[in-house]
Amino acid sequence: MEPGENEEKRTLELSGHVGLRSLPDQLVKRAVKQGYSFNILCVGETGIGKSTLINTLFRIIFENEEASHYDEEVKVLPRTYDLQESNVNLKLTVVHTVGFGDQINHVKSSEPILEYIDAQFKRYLEEELKIKRSLWNYHDTRIHACLYFIAPNGHSLKALDLVTMKKLDSKVNIIPVIAKADTLTRNELVNLKIKVMSELVSNGVQIYQFPTEDEAVAEINSSMNTQLPFAVIGSTENVTVGNKTVKGRMYPWGSIQVENENHCDLVKLREMLLRVNMEDLREQTHTRHYELYRRCKLEEMGFKDPTLDNQSFSLQKTYEAKRKEFIKELQHKEESMRQMFVNKVKEAEVELKEKEKELQGRFELLKTMHQEEKKNLEEKKREMEEEMNAFNRRKVAAETLMGQALQGSSQQPFKKDKDKKNFFSLPSACSLTSGRNLN
């Protein structure tokens, strides 16, 4: 039996002042000195007014880049700001989901958001498990509140909204809001609120309910729970209404005051989110969502609570068991990888042998073709040599005949010239002979 179990507890009244009642003041001073952190996740389509609403909630213009509608994937962009009101310092982190709902295929739209939330839980768990921890000055980036922006141009929730909120409800505190509520009439807004809450309940989506356990805020929180989702309008512009300058929007038919509860629920959202329930949102994040993540991760690591028979939990035994399990798994993977490598080598050897056989066949074929080509070339060479010899013989014969012909033709003109000379010399001889005769 554990010490103190089933023992009667008594409350003793002190006889004088010892200073216990100053403990809350000490805690307040320490908390104020240390400062607070609050992280808001804004999920909604591009251009729905997320940045404008955050600026309106905190009455300050944060630096934000205007997003386009052409992002190929959803990007999670956290921005951290240091705010101060009176002597209270707040480290505010606003996480924007750029490109959400802009893709044709929405299957993976929520994955970057879930990965970011789990990454913050993982960072905090790693800090908790360190031997030398510094949680007192650790910047807690876990998401404390998720403002889910619902488009006002539909009569109900989109499939993307239902699927995303269903995946988020076990990881963050979801507060649904209807953005740009000035585009709806009063009756349309009431019907849309009823329709949204009906669909959330029917699909089992768990949204954040303002706590009613504390009597100081039970009444207002109960009233605000019935008005979810909040219909909000954001604006950082100053408009003049009567003799007052207020934040709002000016239209041809009149003006809207964003901080007028008759026009929208912005003031109610600010009260519930910042003034009344900020600490509860932080506590719910730590005790509910983070504890669920932590429990699952520790169970995966092999940790477990003591059994019903009060068997003590040994961290050393758990470590040894997990180490043996890891080594066994590592050996199994090593063996499977070795076997895979051997199979790959065998397959490569078979493939190389087939390639070698194929190359050898091609070599033999090329060798045969080369020998045949060489044989053909030698045959053609022999034929060409015979033709050349025959040609040379014919050439020699032709030259011999041509020489004889030329020699014969050169002698025949000489004989003709001699005969012609003799012929012309005959008359003179004849005349000489006749002269002699006459005498």
Solvent accessible surface area in square Angstrom, and as a share of the most:
residue,aa,sasa,rsa
1,M,185,0.82
2,E,104,0.47
3,P,129,0.81
4,G,37,0.36
5,E,81,0.36
6,N,138,0.71
7,E,113,0.50
8,E,155,0.70
9,K,187,0.79
10,R,189,0.69
11,T,136,0.79
12,L,133,0.66
13,E,163,0.73
14,L,98,0.49
15,S,130,0.84
16,G,45,0.44
17,H,133,0.60
18,V,101,0.58
19,G,22,0.21
20,L,123,0.61
21,R,191,0.70
22,S,41,0.26
23,L,94,0.47
24,P,77,0.48
25,D,80,0.42
26,Q,101,0.45
27,L,103,0.51
28,V,89,0.51
29,K,147,0.62
30,R,164,0.60
31,A,32,0.24
32,V,32,0.19
33,K,181,0.77
34,Q,105,0.47
35,G,21,0.20
36,Y,63,0.24
37,S,16,0.10
38,F,0,0.00
39,N,0,0.00
40,I,0,0.00
41,L,1,0.00
42,C,0,0.00
43,V,0,0.00
44,G,1,0.01
45,E,45,0.20
46,T,19,0.11
47,G,51,0.49
48,I,11,0.05
49,G,24,0.23
50,K,22,0.09
51,S,38,0.24
52,T,44,0.26
53,L,3,0.01
54,I,1,0.01
55,N,16,0.08
56,T,6,0.04
57,L,3,0.01
58,F,34,0.14
59,R,165,0.60
60,I,82,0.41
61,I,124,0.63
62,F,13,0.05
63,E,146,0.65
64,N,51,0.26
65,E,147,0.66
66,E,176,0.79
67,A,40,0.31
68,S,55,0.36
69,H,104,0.46
70,Y,192,0.73
71,D,32,0.17
72,E,163,0.73
73,E,108,0.48
74,V,9,0.05
75,K,98,0.41
76,V,28,0.16
77,L,75,0.37
78,P,62,0.39
79,R,79,0.29
80,T,67,0.39
81,Y,45,0.17
82,D,112,0.58
83,L,34,0.17
84,Q,130,0.58
85,E,138,0.62
86,S,101,0.65
87,N,98,0.50
88,V,57,0.33
89,N,70,0.36
90,L,25,0.12
91,K,71,0.30
92,L,0,0.00
93,T,4,0.02
94,V,1,0.01
95,V,0,0.00
96,H,17,0.07
97,T,1,0.01
98,V,27,0.16
99,G,0,0.00
100,F,1,0.00
101,G,19,0.18
102,D,39,0.20
103,Q,29,0.13
104,I,182,0.92
105,N,104,0.53
106,H,72,0.32
107,V,104,0.60
108,K,144,0.61
109,S,3,0.02
110,S,4,0.02
111,E,75,0.33
112,P,36,0.23
113,I,1,0.01
114,L,31,0.15
115,E,114,0.51
116,Y,35,0.13
117,I,0,0.00
118,D,41,0.21
119,A,43,0.33
120,Q,15,0.07
121,F,3,0.01
122,K,110,0.47
123,R,106,0.39
124,Y,25,0.10
125,L,10,0.05
126,E,85,0.38
127,E,15,0.07
128,E,37,0.16
129,L,88,0.44
130,K,110,0.47
131,I,183,0.93
132,K,181,0.76
133,R,134,0.49
134,S,44,0.29
135,L,56,0.28
136,W,172,0.60
137,N,90,0.46
138,Y,43,0.16
139,H,62,0.28
140,D,20,0.11
141,T,18,0.11
142,R,13,0.05
143,I,2,0.01
144,H,3,0.01
145,A,0,0.00
146,C,0,0.00
147,L,0,0.00
148,Y,1,0.00
149,F,4,0.02
150,I,2,0.01
151,A,14,0.11
152,P,14,0.08
153,N,127,0.65
154,G,28,0.27
155,H,172,0.77
156,S,38,0.24
157,L,14,0.07
158,K,86,0.36
159,A,78,0.60
160,L,21,0.10
161,D,10,0.05
162,L,34,0.17
163,V,76,0.44
164,T,0,0.00
165,M,0,0.00
166,K,99,0.42
167,K,81,0.34
168,L,0,0.00
169,D,12,0.06
170,S,51,0.33
171,K,48,0.20
172,V,2,0.01
173,N,2,0.01
174,I,0,0.00
175,I,2,0.01
176,P,0,0.00
177,V,0,0.00
178,I,0,0.00
179,A,3,0.02
180,K,88,0.37
181,A,5,0.04
182,D,35,0.18
183,T,92,0.54
184,L,36,0.18
185,T,83,0.48
186,R,178,0.65
187,N,114,0.59
188,E,86,0.39
189,L,31,0.15
190,V,76,0.44
191,N,95,0.49
192,L,8,0.04
193,K,37,0.16
194,I,112,0.57
195,K,93,0.39
196,V,0,0.00
197,M,46,0.21
198,S,64,0.41
199,E,31,0.14
200,L,2,0.01
201,V,113,0.65
202,S,91,0.58
203,N,71,0.36
204,G,29,0.28
205,V,10,0.06
206,Q,109,0.49
207,I,18,0.09
208,Y,9,0.04
209,Q,97,0.43
210,F,3,0.01
211,P,29,0.18
212,T,61,0.35
213,E,147,0.66
214,D,81,0.42
215,E,162,0.73
216,A,89,0.69
217,V,34,0.19
218,A,25,0.19
219,E,149,0.67
220,I,63,0.32
221,N,0,0.00
222,S,50,0.32
223,S,47,0.31
224,M,18,0.08
225,N,31,0.16
226,T,112,0.65
227,Q,52,0.23
228,L,5,0.03
229,P,0,0.00
230,F,0,0.00
231,A,1,0.01
232,V,3,0.02
233,I,4,0.02
234,G,12,0.11
235,S,3,0.02
236,T,46,0.27
237,E,106,0.47
238,N,98,0.50
239,V,12,0.07
240,T,89,0.52
241,V,42,0.24
242,G,68,0.65
243,N,161,0.82
244,K,126,0.53
245,T,91,0.53
246,V,37,0.21
247,K,71,0.30
248,G,0,0.00
249,R,82,0.30
250,M,114,0.51
251,Y,65,0.25
252,P,142,0.89
253,W,175,0.61
254,G,27,0.26
255,S,33,0.21
256,I,17,0.08
257,Q,32,0.14
258,V,0,0.00
259,E,62,0.28
260,N,39,0.20
261,E,93,0.42
262,N,113,0.58
263,H,74,0.33
264,C,5,0.03
265,D,11,0.06
266,L,0,0.00
267,V,29,0.17
268,K,35,0.15
269,L,0,0.00
270,R,31,0.11
271,E,46,0.21
272,M,1,0.00
273,L,0,0.00
274,L,37,0.19
275,R,161,0.59
276,V,31,0.18
277,N,2,0.01
278,M,34,0.15
279,E,102,0.46
280,D,30,0.16
281,L,0,0.00
282,R,59,0.22
283,E,92,0.41
284,Q,55,0.25
285,T,0,0.00
286,H,60,0.27
287,T,72,0.42
288,R,107,0.39
289,H,2,0.01
290,Y,0,0.00
291,E,62,0.28
292,L,70,0.35
293,Y,27,0.10
294,R,81,0.30
295,R,135,0.49
296,C,57,0.34
297,K,71,0.30
298,L,27,0.13
299,E,108,0.48
300,E,113,0.51
301,M,78,0.35
302,G,30,0.29
303,F,51,0.21
304,K,142,0.60
305,D,120,0.62
306,P,81,0.51
307,T,69,0.40
308,L,186,0.92
309,D,108,0.56
310,N,111,0.57
311,Q,115,0.51
312,S,97,0.62
313,F,73,0.30
314,S,38,0.24
315,L,108,0.54
316,Q,113,0.50
317,K,151,0.64
318,T,17,0.10
319,Y,125,0.47
320,E,60,0.27
321,A,60,0.47
322,K,66,0.28
323,R,117,0.43
324,K,134,0.57
325,E,99,0.44
326,F,121,0.51
327,I,59,0.30
328,K,150,0.64
329,E,83,0.37
330,L,92,0.46
331,Q,108,0.48
332,H,131,0.59
333,K,104,0.44
334,E,86,0.39
335,E,91,0.41
336,S,48,0.31
337,M,129,0.58
338,R,119,0.43
339,Q,91,0.40
340,M,111,0.50
341,F,136,0.57
342,V,56,0.32
343,N,63,0.32
344,K,121,0.51
345,V,54,0.31
346,K,116,0.49
347,E,106,0.48
348,A,45,0.35
349,E,87,0.39
350,V,84,0.48
351,E,97,0.44
352,L,119,0.59
353,K,138,0.58
354,E,106,0.48
355,K,105,0.44
356,E,115,0.52
357,K,160,0.68
358,E,98,0.44
359,L,105,0.52
360,Q,93,0.41
361,G,41,0.40
362,R,137,0.50
363,F,115,0.48
364,E,82,0.37
365,L,108,0.54
366,L,106,0.53
367,K,93,0.40
368,T,66,0.38
369,M,104,0.46
370,H,120,0.54
371,Q,97,0.43
372,E,98,0.44
373,E,95,0.42
374,K,107,0.46
375,K,148,0.63
376,N,77,0.40
377,L,103,0.51
378,E,97,0.43
379,E,73,0.33
380,K,124,0.53
381,K,127,0.54
382,R,114,0.42
383,E,78,0.35
384,M,110,0.49
385,E,82,0.37
386,E,89,0.40
387,E,104,0.47
388,M,111,0.50
389,N,78,0.40
390,A,24,0.19
391,F,115,0.48
392,N,70,0.36
393,R,159,0.58
394,R,148,0.54
395,K,101,0.43
396,V,90,0.52
397,A,52,0.40
398,A,51,0.40
399,E,96,0.43
400,T,69,0.40
401,L,120,0.60
402,M,123,0.55
403,G,36,0.34
404,Q,113,0.50
405,A,65,0.50
406,L,114,0.57
407,Q,111,0.49
408,G,38,0.37
409,S,60,0.39
410,S,73,0.47
411,Q,113,0.50
412,Q,104,0.46
413,P,67,0.42
414,F,149,0.62
415,K,137,0.58
416,K,115,0.49
417,D,88,0.46
418,K,120,0.51
419,D,78,0.40
420,K,117,0.50
421,K,152,0.64
422,N,78,0.40
423,F,134,0.56
424,F,136,0.57
425,S,59,0.38
426,L,103,0.51
427,P,82,0.51
428,S,74,0.48
429,A,53,0.41
430,C,83,0.50
431,S,70,0.45
432,L,105,0.52
433,T,76,0.44
434,S,54,0.35
435,G,27,0.26
436,R,167,0.61
437,N,117,0.60
438,L,155,0.77
439,N,166,0.85
